[in-house]
Amino acid sequence: MDIEQLTEQFSNSKKIFVAIGNETRQAIITTLIDPECGGMRVGDIKEKTHLSRPAVSHHLKILLDAEVIGRRRVGTKNFYYLKLGGQWQTLVQLINNIENLRELEDKNHE
């Protein structure tokens, strides 16, 4: 892994960093983390996070845009869920590559 590739990966991860860097969005992610829930509606998220409906909708839009969560429509109802893979996988790859670079630096300093 060279520095240019790592820089590009970091740049490609900006949306997920912004999305998960906010405490309110972290609370929403934590609420959606249960894979068995099958998704939650805005009202359910509102109750669990004690946020206003407009605040939940605002933060859901950012999380959707960053592909951190997904939306499943059933009739006229929207269910939001944690979207595993995608941008999460990109973040894991970035962290692994940073770790590989750190290990290389450690070996060079021995």
Buried (B, 14 or more C-beta within 10 A) or exposed (E): EEEEEBEEBEEBBEBBEEBBEBEBBEBBBEBBEEEEBEBBBBEBBBEBBEBEEEBBEBBBEBBBEBBBBBEEEEEEEBBBBBBEEEBBEBBEBBEEBBEEBEEEEEEEEE
